[in-house]
Structures are given as C-alpha cells and as structure tokens.
Amino acid sequence: MKNRNLRAPLAALPLAILATISHAQTQTLPATLVTATRVAQPVTDVIADVSIISRETLDRAGQTSLREILAQQPGVQFTSNGSYRSSTGFFLRGASSSQTIVLIDGIRVGSATSGTASLENIPLARIERIEILRGAASALYGPDAVGGVVQIFTREPTAGMNVDVTAGLGTDGQTQAGVSLRGTTGAIGYSVGVSRERASGISVIDNPMANAFNPDEDGFSTTSFDARLVGKLNRDHDLTLSLLNSKSNHQFDGTPFPNPLRLTPLTSDAYARPELTQVSLKWDARWLPNWKSTVLVGTSQDDSISDYYRFNDGALGGSSKFNTKREQVSWQNDISFGTDLLTLLLETRSEKVDSTTIYTLNKRYVDSVMAAYAFNRKDWNALLVARQDDNSQFGDFTNWALSGGYRLSESLRAVGSLGTSFQAPTFNQLYFPGFGNPSLQPQENRAAEVGLKYDVKGLALSAVLYRNKVQGFIAPATNLQSARAVLRGLTLSGDVTSGATQYALSYDYADPRSFTTNPATNNLRLVRVAKHVLNARVTQKLGNVSVFGELKLSSDREDSKVNFAPGRDVLAGYGVLNLGANWAVRKDLTLQARVNNVTDKQYTLANTYSMPGRNVFVSLAWSL
C-alpha cells in the first residue's frame, strides 16, 4: 500500500505560497460560477461547457424528481429501473454514472461498489442550485470525472428570517410536503429544512418475460433533512457547517440470494432502503488581499440495504447491504496576479465498503496535488491544470487539462479544450462474486472539444463538438476490458427571451462506441444511450400566471436482452409532452399544476423496466 503521509507537501506549500505572494499584485476575486475551475471566476462559464440550474429554475420547473430536472439539460440522458424513485443512472456525454463525479457542497458522494450516486435519493426541496460541468475533468477533480462533474449545493441562509412551506399531491398516490426556516442574525446565518415524499407508484417491471416480473404496484417514501450554519468570524474568515440526510424506502421486484424461503417474484415483497448522509465543515479565509484559502473537511455515507419478505406472512427471507463511507480533506489556495489566478490544492480522500458480500479489498485512499493557472485577458482566456493522484491500490496517475477562449466579436467567443482523465475499477468490477475481475486496470482517456458561444441580451447560443477516447474500457455488461471506447458527439443549445416569452432548446447527438479485437463485439454502441435527443421548453407569462410546455424527443437505444440472453434488444424511440402552469395567487402564495406525459406514451429507458404514464401533480408553496 502506498505511503499516505501528506505532512511533507503540506509543510512545503505555505512557503511556496508566501514566496509567490511577494511578487503578486492585489486583486479581489469576483464572485460567480465555481465548478468549472474550482474558483469563483467569470471566465469559467465562458470557456467550460457548463449549465447552472438555479433555485428559481427549480421552483418554476414543477418537477418532483432530480432526475427529470437533469434530463432536461444538454448532454444528459438518464435511465431508471422503473417507477418514480427506483434506482437511477445517468449519462453525461455518453459516459456512464460511474464515470461522472457527483458532489454535494464540495464533498464527493456515491457508492464505491457500483460507482454511482443515488440521485433518486436527493430531494429538490433541499437544493439551492446545481452546476453541471461537461467534459473530462480529472485534472480538476480527480479520478472518475470522465464525462464531467455534477455539483449540488444545499439551501443557503437568507437575509432576515424566511419560512417556506410546500405541499402537493398527484396521481399514483403522490404526496409531498416540506418546511424550511432560513435567515441571518448578527454574524450567524442558518438554514434548516425537512421534506417528505411518497407514492403508491406503478409496477417497476412491465415485461412478463422478465425473470423478476410481478405486476403489483411498487411504492416509495423519502424523508430528507438538511441544515447549514454559517458563522462570520470577522471580515476575512467564515466557517460553514453543512448537513444533508435523505432516507428512502422503495419497493422493487426481485428475490434474495441465497433464498432459504424459496421466494419467487410473486411471493416476494422486496424493499430497497437507500440512505445518504453528508456532513462538511468549510473554513474560508482571506489572508491577504490577493490570497484566499479554503479548508474543507467532510464525510459522506451512502447506504444501500435491501430486504426481502414473504408476502403472505411478512417472514424475512433475506437481506443485503452495500454501504460506502467516504472521507475527504482538502486545502485550496487561490492567489491572484492582477487578472490572473493561481490555484494550489492538496487533497486526501478515502473510501471504505461495508457489505454482506465479501470483497478481497474493501478500502482505498487517494492523495492528490493539483495546480491550476488561469490567464484572463481582454480578448482571450486560458486555463492550465496539472494534477497527480496517488491511488493506494493502483499507484500514481498524472492528468492535465488546457482550455481557452478567444473573443471573435463582442458577442461571439470560440472555445476549446484538451485534457486527460482516469478511472479506477469499482469494487464490484474487481471483486463481486461471479462477476469481478481482479486483473482489471484503471481506464485512461484523452478528451478534446471545440465550440462556439454567442451571447447577447435575451439570446444565448452554444455549439460544442467533443471526442473522448477511453483506453482499457471496461464493458458494463461483461466486465471485460476491451481495447478502447470512443465517446463522441455534438451538443447544440439555445435560450431566448422575448418579452414575456422564454424559449429553451437543446439537441444532442451522441455516438459512444466500444472497440475490441473480437469481430462479434467490435464497434458496438454503448447500451442505453440514444443517438438523438431533443429537449424544448416554452414558458409564457400572462400577468400573475405563467404557463409552460416541455417536449422531449428521443431516438431508439440498445440494451441487453431480457434475462441476460445473448445479443441485444432495441428500445424504441419516444416523444413525451409535459404541460403546466404557475399562478402567483398572492405575493407569498403560489399554486402550481403539472401534467407529465400528456399523451400517456408507453416507453422504457432500460429493458423490461417501466416508466410512468400520464400523471398529474398539483402543489402549493407559501413563503413568509
């Protein structure tokens, strides 16, 4: 195992910082987007391919699930194992869930066994905003950022005191309620909230040929709590304590292994009980006018527990657990030189698995050093990043990234980037009984993209062409390490505001493929990714009422055959129309109604698993 002692670099870094500062010019950092380069800098949302989902957008959307919100964004596709809150996966530029990092308030969350984060377990009511960074980002954020990064920020304190209460109900037994208290008193800011959702649901599996088919309704319930406390010690030092806990209980179709009661899909009552807990403490300090540092300490617990009961008498027929605990400590220093910015980072992370399945190895560590320099000029910007990660299981990996933007005119900017990433195999890929392959090695990739961004008042257009070559690609279905995969595609997006009307449109062409030396498996599309996806949204404001319509058109996709038979099935393309309205009854009271899947389209995103048909949801929000 590698030596994890960080004392030497930690001791040396302050000396390097002080030496650098002695030659720096005084500059106050401007505030804006942070995920694209880890710092608050206006250039980031110009160079990087980034989307920002604000709290205002979340309120207007009327969605009851994070997965639907993300699915409306350019470059994002998702899959679901049925119903409203079953296990959800998503693809960012064709990269799978395990190839995209999910952060909550800067702390990495997700399972080390599956490699995925439980997006279905994160309630919208507890989110302040979401930032999506598309493209290889391991140089900035470490292993696994092949497709990009999704960062979620929990609710923040407000000036004065604010109380928000929401309640809603819908078809299939949907109910939702939440309350939050936010405010500031003196040097202390606070935010506390709790929410509850549930539904009787629909049948998770809709294909009678599937081994696990059971036509019963599969319901869910989720209870979430978040809190944030911000203390301003003085003008230059802030402490922020953040907490999020979300606990779910949703039914699914399946039987345990081993199966002592000999349960069948029709006699088994199966429950998944995922729970996510994240705690972080952040210290922001400005030591000099041009030197700011951030120390972040946090932990996340991702629990995945399944219980199987005999339907007629409730006898327990089996249980399983796949729990992951992650711990993270980072020290980031941002030093400005006029309009330029140098960022230096030290970080250490650990992940440990606690499971009913025995893994040959159940923990590992990653120690990291990162340096980034941002050039900011009148007509051009550039960002250079270099990072080294020391993985206790696989050794050292060095990644780099170079991105830049050039202003062709006042409103038109050309952007481009090159970079590398790597991804270590998950514990399931390495050691899961009957599936794992301990000889697997990390996947390494090189990505490139070019684009144009046009932005004038009321009109924003973007076109990005990307290609990401993954060496040593690990095929999800077979767990075999093929020669390579190539994730390539094009994203077009536009936002237009014309008076009281807003338009949002995006088109994605995605063609991710794997290549092997076996003619039977060479040049295959990656499963569950559609080649063409169009998202459109129109919002019209009519006095105190705004109405909206959303349209998603998707081409077909491929998936593994039912019951793991050889070959593949083609999942048909589909079109889904959603309609809704928001009515500001009073300044402090809003009524919202939404009809999803107006035409009651029957479709599937993962073979044998169902998706909700036409459903209605009505909610009321009161703010004091």
C-alpha positions as CSV (number, residue, x, y, z in Angstrom):
1,M,0.0,0.0,0.0
2,K,1.2,3.5,-0.8
3,N,2.5,5.9,1.8
4,R,-0.3,8.3,2.6
5,N,1.8,10.8,4.6
6,L,0.9,14.3,3.4
7,R,3.0,16.2,6.0
8,A,5.9,17.0,3.8
9,P,3.9,18.6,0.9
10,L,1.6,20.3,3.5
11,A,4.6,21.8,5.2
12,A,6.2,23.0,1.9
13,L,3.1,24.5,0.4
14,P,2.8,27.6,2.7
15,L,6.4,28.5,1.9
16,A,5.7,28.3,-1.8
17,I,2.6,30.4,-1.4
18,L,4.3,33.1,0.6
19,A,7.1,33.3,-2.0
20,T,4.6,33.6,-4.8
21,I,2.6,36.3,-3.0
22,S,5.6,38.5,-2.5
23,H,5.5,39.1,-6.3
24,A,1.7,39.2,-6.8
25,Q,-0.5,42.2,-7.4
26,T,-3.5,43.0,-5.2
27,Q,-6.7,41.7,-6.8
28,T,-10.1,40.9,-5.3
29,L,-11.7,37.7,-6.7
30,P,-15.0,38.3,-8.4
31,A,-18.0,36.0,-7.5
32,T,-19.6,33.7,-10.0
33,L,-19.7,30.0,-11.0
34,V,-17.3,27.8,-9.2
35,T,-17.5,24.2,-10.5
36,A,-15.8,24.8,-13.9
37,T,-12.4,25.6,-12.4
38,R,-12.9,25.3,-8.6
39,V,-12.7,29.1,-8.2
40,A,-15.0,32.0,-8.4
41,Q,-14.0,33.5,-11.8
42,P,-16.2,34.9,-14.6
43,V,-14.1,33.3,-17.3
44,T,-15.2,29.8,-16.3
45,D,-18.7,29.9,-17.6
46,V,-17.3,31.2,-20.9
47,I,-14.6,28.6,-21.6
48,A,-16.2,25.5,-20.0
49,D,-19.3,23.7,-21.2
50,V,-21.4,24.4,-18.1
51,S,-25.1,24.5,-17.1
52,I,-26.4,26.2,-14.0
53,I,-29.8,25.3,-12.5
54,S,-30.8,28.0,-10.0
55,R,-33.3,27.7,-7.2
56,E,-35.7,29.9,-9.1
57,T,-35.5,27.4,-12.0
58,L,-36.2,24.5,-9.7
59,D,-39.2,26.3,-8.3
60,R,-40.6,27.1,-11.7
61,A,-40.0,23.6,-13.1
62,G,-42.7,22.0,-11.0
63,Q,-40.8,18.7,-11.1
64,T,-40.8,16.3,-8.2
65,S,-37.6,14.5,-9.0
66,L,-34.0,15.5,-9.6
67,R,-33.7,13.0,-12.5
68,E,-36.3,14.8,-14.6
69,I,-34.6,18.2,-14.0
70,L,-31.2,16.8,-15.0
71,A,-32.7,15.1,-18.1
72,Q,-33.8,18.5,-19.5
73,Q,-30.1,19.7,-19.6
74,P,-27.9,19.5,-22.7
75,G,-25.7,16.4,-22.8
76,V,-27.6,14.5,-20.1
77,Q,-29.6,11.3,-20.5
78,F,-30.9,9.1,-17.8
79,T,-32.1,5.6,-17.2
80,S,-34.4,4.3,-14.5
81,N,-35.2,0.8,-13.1
82,G,-38.9,1.7,-13.1
83,S,-41.5,3.7,-11.2
84,Y,-40.9,7.2,-9.6
85,R,-38.0,6.6,-7.3
86,S,-36.3,3.4,-8.4
87,S,-32.5,3.2,-9.0
88,T,-31.5,5.9,-11.5
89,G,-28.5,6.1,-13.7
90,F,-27.4,8.9,-16.0
91,F,-25.1,9.5,-18.9
92,L,-23.1,12.7,-19.3
93,R,-21.8,13.0,-22.9
94,G,-22.3,9.2,-23.2
95,A,-20.2,8.5,-20.1
96,S,-22.0,6.3,-17.5
97,S,-22.9,7.2,-13.9
98,S,-19.7,5.7,-12.6
99,Q,-17.7,8.0,-15.0
100,T,-19.2,11.2,-13.6
101,I,-18.5,12.7,-10.2
102,V,-21.3,13.9,-8.0
103,L,-20.5,16.5,-5.3
104,I,-22.7,17.9,-2.6
105,D,-21.3,21.1,-1.2
106,G,-17.9,20.1,-2.5
107,I,-17.9,16.6,-0.9
108,R,-17.9,13.5,-3.2
109,V,-20.9,11.2,-2.7
110,G,-21.8,7.8,-4.2
111,S,-21.2,4.1,-3.9
112,A,-17.7,2.6,-4.2
113,T,-19.2,-0.8,-5.1
114,S,-21.4,0.3,-8.1
115,G,-19.6,3.6,-8.7
116,T,-22.8,5.5,-8.9
117,A,-24.5,8.2,-6.8
118,S,-28.1,7.8,-5.7
119,L,-29.7,10.8,-7.5
120,E,-33.1,9.5,-6.8
121,N,-32.4,9.9,-3.1
122,I,-31.7,13.7,-3.3
123,P,-34.8,15.8,-3.0
124,L,-35.3,19.0,-5.0
125,A,-36.6,20.8,-1.9
126,R,-33.2,20.7,-0.3
127,I,-31.2,22.1,-3.2
128,E,-30.1,25.7,-3.7
129,R,-28.6,25.3,-7.1
130,I,-26.9,22.7,-9.4
131,E,-23.9,23.2,-11.6
132,I,-23.1,20.7,-14.4
133,L,-19.6,20.6,-15.9
134,R,-19.4,18.6,-19.1
135,G,-16.1,17.1,-20.3
136,A,-13.1,15.3,-18.9
137,A,-12.3,16.9,-15.5
138,S,-10.0,14.5,-13.6
139,A,-7.3,17.2,-13.7
140,L,-9.5,19.4,-11.5
141,Y,-11.5,16.8,-9.5
142,G,-9.5,13.6,-9.6
143,P,-10.4,10.0,-10.7
144,D,-13.7,9.2,-12.4
145,A,-14.5,12.5,-13.9
146,V,-14.5,11.1,-17.5
147,G,-17.9,12.6,-18.5
148,G,-17.8,15.5,-16.1
149,V,-19.0,16.7,-12.7
150,V,-22.4,17.4,-11.2
151,Q,-22.2,19.6,-8.1
152,I,-25.2,20.1,-5.9
153,F,-25.4,23.0,-3.3
154,T,-27.8,22.7,-0.4
155,R,-30.0,25.6,0.7
156,E,-28.3,28.7,1.9
157,P,-29.2,31.3,4.6
158,T,-31.1,34.4,3.6
159,A,-31.2,38.0,4.9
160,G,-33.7,38.3,7.8
161,M,-35.9,35.3,8.5
162,N,-37.8,33.3,5.9
163,V,-40.3,30.5,6.3
164,D,-41.2,28.3,3.3
165,V,-43.9,25.7,3.4
166,T,-44.8,23.4,0.4
167,A,-47.4,20.7,-0.1
168,G,-48.6,18.8,-3.1
169,L,-50.4,15.7,-4.3
170,G,-50.8,13.8,-7.5
171,T,-51.8,10.6,-9.3
172,D,-50.4,7.2,-8.3
173,G,-50.7,8.2,-4.7
174,Q,-48.1,11.0,-4.9
175,T,-47.9,13.3,-1.9
176,Q,-45.2,15.9,-1.0
177,A,-44.7,18.3,1.9
178,G,-41.8,20.4,3.2
179,V,-40.9,23.2,5.5
180,S,-37.7,25.3,5.8
181,L,-36.5,28.1,8.0
182,R,-33.7,30.3,6.8
183,G,-32.3,33.6,7.9
184,T,-29.4,35.6,9.5
185,T,-29.0,37.0,12.9
186,G,-25.9,39.1,13.6
187,A,-22.8,37.2,12.4
188,I,-24.7,33.9,12.2
189,G,-26.6,32.6,9.1
190,Y,-28.8,29.5,9.3
191,S,-30.9,27.2,7.0
192,V,-32.9,24.2,8.3
193,G,-35.4,22.2,6.2
194,V,-37.2,18.9,6.2
195,S,-39.3,17.3,3.4
196,R,-41.3,14.2,2.9
197,E,-42.4,12.5,-0.3
198,R,-44.3,9.3,-1.1
199,A,-46.4,7.5,-3.7
200,S,-48.1,4.1,-4.2
201,G,-46.3,4.0,-7.6
202,I,-46.6,1.7,-10.5
203,S,-45.2,-1.7,-11.3
204,V,-41.4,-1.5,-11.7
205,I,-41.2,-4.2,-14.3
206,D,-43.7,-4.2,-17.2
207,N,-42.4,-7.2,-19.2
208,P,-44.0,-10.5,-18.3
209,M,-41.0,-12.4,-19.8
210,A,-38.6,-10.9,-17.2
211,N,-37.5,-13.3,-14.5
212,A,-38.4,-10.8,-11.8
213,F,-41.8,-9.8,-13.2
214,N,-44.5,-9.0,-10.6
215,P,-47.4,-6.8,-11.7
216,D,-48.1,-5.3,-8.3
217,E,-47.7,-1.5,-7.5
218,D,-44.2,-0.6,-6.2
219,G,-44.4,2.5,-4.0
220,F,-41.8,4.7,-2.3
221,S,-41.3,7.1,0.5
222,T,-38.4,9.6,1.2
223,T,-37.7,11.7,4.2
224,S,-35.0,14.3,4.0
225,F,-33.4,16.8,6.3
226,D,-30.7,19.5,5.7
227,A,-29.1,22.2,7.8
228,R,-26.4,24.8,7.2
229,L,-24.8,27.1,9.8
230,V,-22.6,30.0,8.6
231,G,-20.5,31.9,11.1
232,K,-18.7,35.1,10.1
233,L,-15.8,35.2,12.5
234,N,-14.6,38.5,11.1
235,R,-14.4,40.3,7.7
236,D,-11.9,37.8,6.3
237,H,-12.9,34.4,8.0
238,D,-16.1,32.3,7.6
239,L,-17.0,28.9,8.9
240,T,-19.7,26.8,7.3
241,L,-21.2,23.6,8.7
242,S,-23.5,21.7,6.3
243,L,-25.5,18.5,6.8
244,L,-27.8,16.5,4.5
245,N,-29.6,13.3,5.3
246,S,-32.1,11.6,2.9
247,K,-33.6,8.2,3.7
248,S,-35.8,6.3,1.2
249,N,-37.8,3.1,1.2
250,H,-39.0,1.9,-2.2
251,Q,-40.3,-1.4,-3.4
252,F,-38.9,-3.4,-6.3
253,D,-39.3,-6.8,-7.9
254,G,-36.7,-9.4,-7.1
255,T,-35.7,-12.4,-4.9
256,P,-32.8,-12.7,-2.5
257,F,-29.6,-14.8,-2.9
258,P,-29.3,-17.1,-1.0
259,N,-33.0,-17.8,-0.9
260,P,-33.8,-20.0,2.1
261,L,-37.6,-19.4,1.9
262,R,-37.6,-20.2,-1.8
263,L,-39.3,-16.9,-2.6
264,T,-40.5,-16.2,-6.2
265,P,-41.1,-12.8,-7.7
266,L,-44.9,-13.3,-7.0
267,T,-44.3,-14.3,-3.3
268,S,-41.5,-11.8,-2.5
269,D,-42.1,-8.3,-1.2
270,A,-38.8,-6.6,-1.8
271,Y,-37.7,-3.2,-0.4
272,A,-34.7,-1.1,-1.1
273,R,-33.7,1.2,1.7
274,P,-31.0,3.7,0.4
275,E,-29.8,6.4,2.8
276,L,-27.4,9.3,2.0
277,T,-25.7,11.3,4.8
278,Q,-23.3,14.1,4.1
279,V,-21.6,16.4,6.6
280,S,-18.9,19.0,5.8
281,L,-17.1,21.8,7.6
282,K,-15.6,24.6,5.5
283,W,-13.2,27.4,6.5
284,D,-12.9,30.3,4.1
285,A,-10.0,32.7,4.9
286,R,-8.6,35.7,3.2
287,W,-5.0,36.1,4.5
288,L,-4.0,38.9,2.1
289,P,-6.0,41.0,-0.4
290,N,-4.8,38.6,-3.2
291,W,-4.6,35.3,-1.2
292,K,-7.7,33.3,-0.3
293,S,-7.7,29.8,1.2
294,T,-10.4,27.2,1.8
295,V,-10.1,24.2,4.1
296,L,-12.8,21.6,3.5
297,V,-13.4,18.6,5.8
298,G,-16.2,16.2,5.1
299,T,-17.7,12.7,5.1
300,S,-20.4,11.0,3.2
301,Q,-22.2,7.8,3.9
302,D,-24.0,6.0,1.0
303,D,-26.0,3.0,2.4
304,S,-27.8,0.6,0.1
305,I,-29.8,-2.0,2.0
306,S,-32.3,-4.5,0.5
307,D,-34.8,-6.6,2.5
308,Y,-36.9,-9.4,1.1
309,Y,-40.1,-10.6,2.9
310,R,-42.5,-13.3,2.2
311,F,-45.7,-11.6,1.0
312,N,-48.3,-13.7,2.8
313,D,-46.8,-13.6,6.4
314,G,-44.0,-11.0,6.3
315,A,-41.3,-13.5,7.2
316,L,-37.8,-12.2,6.4
317,G,-36.3,-14.1,3.5
318,G,-33.0,-12.4,3.1
319,S,-31.1,-9.1,3.3
320,S,-28.1,-7.4,1.7
321,K,-26.2,-4.3,2.2
322,F,-23.6,-2.4,0.1
323,N,-22.5,0.6,2.2
324,T,-19.8,3.1,1.4
325,K,-18.2,5.6,3.7
326,R,-16.1,8.4,2.1
327,E,-13.9,10.9,4.0
328,Q,-12.3,13.9,2.4
329,V,-9.9,16.7,3.4
330,S,-8.7,19.4,1.1
331,W,-6.8,22.6,1.3
332,Q,-7.2,25.0,-1.6
333,N,-5.3,28.3,-2.1
334,D,-6.2,30.9,-4.7
335,I,-3.6,33.6,-5.4
336,S,-4.3,36.4,-7.8
337,F,-1.8,38.2,-10.0
338,G,-3.7,41.2,-11.4
339,T,-6.4,39.5,-13.5
340,D,-4.7,36.1,-13.5
341,L,-5.2,33.4,-10.8
342,L,-3.1,30.6,-9.4
343,T,-4.8,27.8,-7.6
344,L,-2.9,25.2,-5.5
345,L,-4.7,22.2,-3.9
346,L,-3.8,19.4,-1.6
347,E,-6.4,16.7,-1.0
348,T,-6.8,13.3,0.6
349,R,-9.8,11.0,0.2
350,S,-10.7,7.5,1.5
351,E,-13.5,5.1,0.6
352,K,-14.4,2.0,2.6
353,V,-17.0,-0.6,1.9
354,D,-19.2,-2.4,4.5
355,S,-21.1,-5.2,2.8
356,T,-22.8,-8.6,3.2
357,T,-20.7,-9.5,0.1
358,I,-17.1,-10.3,0.9
359,Y,-14.6,-8.2,-1.1
360,T,-10.9,-9.1,-1.3
361,L,-10.1,-5.5,-0.6
362,N,-12.7,-3.1,0.9
363,K,-10.9,0.2,1.2
364,R,-8.5,2.5,-0.6
365,Y,-7.1,6.0,-0.5
366,V,-6.2,8.7,-2.9
367,D,-3.8,11.5,-2.1
368,S,-3.7,14.4,-4.6
369,V,-1.8,17.6,-5.5
370,M,-3.2,20.0,-8.1
371,A,-2.0,23.3,-9.6
372,A,-4.0,25.5,-12.0
373,Y,-3.3,28.8,-13.6
374,A,-6.0,31.0,-15.2
375,F,-5.0,33.7,-17.7
376,N,-7.6,36.4,-18.1
377,R,-7.1,38.9,-20.9
378,K,-9.4,41.3,-22.7
379,D,-9.9,39.2,-25.8
380,W,-8.8,35.7,-24.6
381,N,-8.7,33.4,-21.6
382,A,-6.9,30.2,-20.8
383,L,-6.7,27.7,-18.0
384,L,-3.9,25.2,-17.5
385,V,-4.3,22.4,-14.9
386,A,-1.9,19.7,-13.7
387,R,-2.7,17.1,-11.1
388,Q,-1.1,14.0,-9.6
389,D,-3.2,11.3,-7.8
390,D,-1.6,8.6,-5.7
391,N,-4.1,5.7,-5.5
392,S,-3.2,3.2,-2.7
393,Q,-4.3,0.3,-4.9
394,F,-3.1,1.3,-8.4
395,G,-0.3,3.8,-7.9
396,D,0.4,7.3,-9.3
397,F,-1.5,8.9,-12.2
398,T,-0.8,12.3,-13.7
399,N,-3.5,14.3,-15.5
400,W,-3.6,17.6,-17.2
401,A,-6.0,19.9,-19.0
402,L,-5.7,23.0,-21.2
403,S,-8.7,25.1,-22.2
404,G,-9.1,28.5,-23.7
405,G,-11.5,31.0,-25.2
406,Y,-11.0,33.8,-27.8
407,R,-13.4,36.6,-28.4
408,L,-14.2,36.8,-32.1
409,S,-16.5,39.7,-31.6
410,E,-18.3,41.4,-28.7
411,S,-20.9,38.6,-28.5
412,L,-19.2,35.6,-30.2
413,R,-16.5,33.5,-28.5
414,A,-14.6,30.4,-29.7
415,V,-13.7,27.9,-27.0
416,G,-11.7,24.7,-26.9
417,S,-10.0,22.3,-24.5
418,L,-7.8,19.2,-24.3
419,G,-7.4,17.0,-21.2
420,T,-6.9,13.6,-19.7
421,S,-8.7,11.6,-17.1
422,F,-8.5,8.2,-15.4
423,Q,-11.0,5.9,-13.6
424,A,-10.1,3.1,-11.2
425,P,-12.3,0.0,-11.4
426,T,-15.1,-0.2,-8.8
427,F,-15.0,-2.8,-6.1
428,N,-17.8,-4.6,-7.9
429,Q,-15.8,-4.7,-11.1
430,L,-12.9,-6.1,-9.2
431,Y,-14.3,-8.5,-6.6
432,F,-18.0,-9.1,-6.9
433,P,-18.6,-12.9,-6.8
434,G,-19.1,-14.4,-10.2
435,F,-18.6,-11.1,-12.0
436,G,-15.5,-9.4,-10.6
437,N,-12.1,-9.4,-12.4
438,P,-9.2,-8.6,-10.1
439,S,-6.9,-8.2,-13.0
440,L,-8.7,-5.0,-14.3
441,Q,-6.6,-1.9,-14.6
442,P,-7.7,1.8,-14.5
443,Q,-9.2,3.2,-17.6
444,E,-7.3,6.2,-19.1
445,N,-8.7,8.7,-21.5
446,R,-7.9,11.8,-23.5
447,A,-10.6,14.2,-24.4
448,A,-10.9,17.2,-26.8
449,E,-13.7,19.6,-27.6
450,V,-14.2,22.8,-29.6
451,G,-17.2,25.1,-29.6
452,L,-18.8,28.5,-30.3
453,K,-20.7,30.6,-27.8
454,Y,-22.9,33.5,-28.8
455,D,-24.4,35.7,-26.1
456,V,-26.3,39.0,-26.4
457,K,-29.1,40.4,-24.3
458,G,-32.0,37.9,-24.5
459,L,-30.2,35.4,-26.7
460,A,-27.6,32.7,-25.8
461,L,-26.5,30.1,-28.3
462,S,-23.9,27.3,-27.9
463,A,-22.4,24.6,-30.1
464,V,-19.9,22.1,-28.8
465,L,-18.2,19.2,-30.6
466,Y,-16.4,16.6,-28.4
467,R,-14.4,13.4,-28.6
468,N,-13.3,11.3,-25.7
469,K,-11.1,8.3,-26.2
470,V,-11.0,5.8,-23.3
471,Q,-8.2,3.2,-23.3
472,G,-8.8,-0.1,-21.5
473,F,-12.5,0.4,-21.5
474,I,-14.4,-1.8,-19.1
475,A,-17.6,-3.0,-20.7
476,P,-20.5,-2.7,-18.2
477,A,-22.4,-5.9,-19.1
478,T,-19.4,-8.3,-19.5
479,N,-16.9,-6.6,-17.2
480,L,-14.2,-7.3,-19.8
481,Q,-11.5,-4.8,-20.5
482,S,-11.7,-4.0,-24.2
483,A,-9.1,-2.2,-26.3
484,R,-10.9,1.2,-26.1
485,A,-14.1,3.2,-26.3
486,V,-14.7,6.5,-28.1
487,L,-17.4,8.9,-26.7
488,R,-18.1,11.4,-29.4
489,G,-20.9,13.8,-30.1
490,L,-22.3,17.3,-30.7
491,T,-24.4,19.5,-28.4
492,L,-26.4,22.4,-29.6
493,S,-28.3,24.6,-27.2
494,G,-30.1,28.0,-27.2
495,D,-32.0,30.2,-24.7
496,V,-34.2,33.1,-26.0
497,T,-36.1,35.6,-24.0
498,S,-38.6,37.7,-26.0
499,G,-40.8,39.9,-23.8
500,A,-42.9,37.6,-21.6
501,T,-41.9,34.5,-23.5
502,Q,-38.9,32.3,-22.8
503,Y,-37.6,29.5,-25.1
504,A,-35.0,26.8,-24.3
505,L,-33.9,24.3,-26.9
506,S,-31.1,21.7,-27.0
507,Y,-30.2,18.9,-29.3
508,D,-27.7,16.2,-28.6
509,Y,-26.0,13.8,-31.0
510,A,-24.2,11.1,-29.0
511,D,-22.4,8.1,-30.5
512,P,-20.4,6.3,-27.8
513,R,-18.8,3.0,-29.1
514,S,-16.5,0.3,-27.8
515,F,-13.9,-1.4,-29.9
516,T,-12.3,-4.8,-29.4
517,T,-10.3,-7.4,-31.3
518,N,-13.3,-9.7,-31.5
519,P,-15.4,-9.0,-34.7
520,A,-18.6,-10.1,-32.8
521,T,-18.2,-7.3,-30.2
522,N,-16.3,-4.7,-32.2
523,N,-17.7,-1.3,-32.9
524,L,-20.8,-1.6,-30.7
525,R,-22.8,1.3,-29.4
526,L,-22.8,1.6,-25.6
527,V,-26.1,0.5,-24.2
528,R,-28.9,2.7,-23.0
529,V,-27.7,5.9,-24.8
530,A,-29.9,7.3,-27.6
531,K,-28.1,8.8,-30.6
532,H,-30.5,11.8,-31.0
533,V,-32.3,13.7,-28.2
534,L,-34.2,16.9,-28.5
535,N,-35.4,19.0,-25.5
536,A,-37.6,22.0,-25.9
537,R,-39.3,24.2,-23.3
538,V,-41.5,27.3,-23.8
539,T,-42.7,29.5,-20.9
540,Q,-45.3,32.3,-21.4
541,K,-46.0,34.8,-18.7
542,L,-49.6,36.1,-18.5
543,G,-49.8,38.6,-15.6
544,N,-49.7,36.5,-12.4
545,V,-49.8,33.3,-14.3
546,S,-47.1,31.6,-16.3
547,V,-47.8,28.5,-18.5
548,F,-45.2,26.2,-19.9
549,G,-44.8,23.2,-22.2
550,E,-41.9,20.7,-22.4
551,L,-41.2,18.3,-25.2
552,K,-38.6,15.5,-25.3
553,L,-37.9,13.5,-28.5
554,S,-35.5,10.6,-28.3
555,S,-34.4,8.1,-30.9
556,D,-34.1,4.4,-30.1
557,R,-31.3,2.9,-27.9
558,E,-29.8,-0.6,-27.4
559,D,-29.8,-2.6,-24.3
560,S,-29.0,-6.2,-23.1
561,K,-31.6,-8.8,-23.9
562,V,-34.2,-9.9,-21.3
563,N,-32.9,-12.4,-18.7
564,F,-29.3,-11.8,-19.9
565,A,-29.8,-13.7,-23.2
566,P,-27.1,-13.3,-25.8
567,G,-27.3,-10.3,-28.1
568,R,-29.2,-7.0,-27.7
569,D,-32.6,-5.6,-27.9
570,V,-33.6,-2.2,-29.4
571,L,-35.6,0.1,-27.2
572,A,-37.9,2.2,-29.3
573,G,-37.6,5.9,-29.6
574,Y,-40.3,8.1,-27.9
575,G,-41.8,11.5,-27.5
576,V,-43.0,12.9,-24.2
577,L,-45.0,16.2,-23.8
578,N,-45.4,17.9,-20.4
579,L,-47.7,20.9,-19.7
580,G,-48.1,23.0,-16.6
581,A,-48.9,26.4,-15.1
582,N,-47.8,28.5,-12.1
583,W,-50.2,31.0,-10.5
584,A,-48.9,33.7,-8.1
585,V,-52.1,33.9,-6.1
586,R,-50.5,36.4,-3.8
587,K,-47.0,37.7,-3.3
588,D,-46.4,34.9,-0.7
589,L,-48.5,32.2,-2.2
590,T,-48.0,30.2,-5.4
591,L,-50.2,27.4,-6.9
592,Q,-48.7,25.1,-9.4
593,A,-50.2,22.4,-11.6
594,R,-48.4,20.0,-13.9
595,V,-49.4,17.2,-16.3
596,N,-46.5,14.9,-17.3
597,N,-46.6,12.6,-20.3
598,V,-49.8,14.2,-21.6
599,T,-50.2,11.6,-24.4
600,D,-49.7,8.7,-22.0
601,K,-46.8,7.4,-24.0
602,Q,-45.6,3.9,-23.1
603,Y,-41.8,3.7,-23.3
604,T,-38.8,2.3,-21.5
605,L,-35.2,3.5,-20.8
606,A,-33.9,0.2,-19.5
607,N,-35.0,-3.2,-20.8
608,T,-38.1,-4.6,-19.0
609,Y,-38.4,-1.6,-16.7
610,S,-41.5,0.7,-16.9
611,M,-41.8,4.4,-16.9
612,P,-44.8,6.4,-15.6
613,G,-47.6,7.1,-18.0
614,R,-49.8,10.2,-17.8
615,N,-49.7,11.7,-14.3
616,V,-50.8,14.9,-12.6
617,F,-49.2,16.8,-9.8
618,V,-50.6,19.9,-8.0
619,S,-48.6,21.8,-5.3
620,L,-49.0,24.9,-3.2
621,A,-46.0,27.0,-1.9
622,W,-46.2,29.5,0.8
623,S,-43.3,31.9,1.7
624,L,-43.2,34.3,4.6
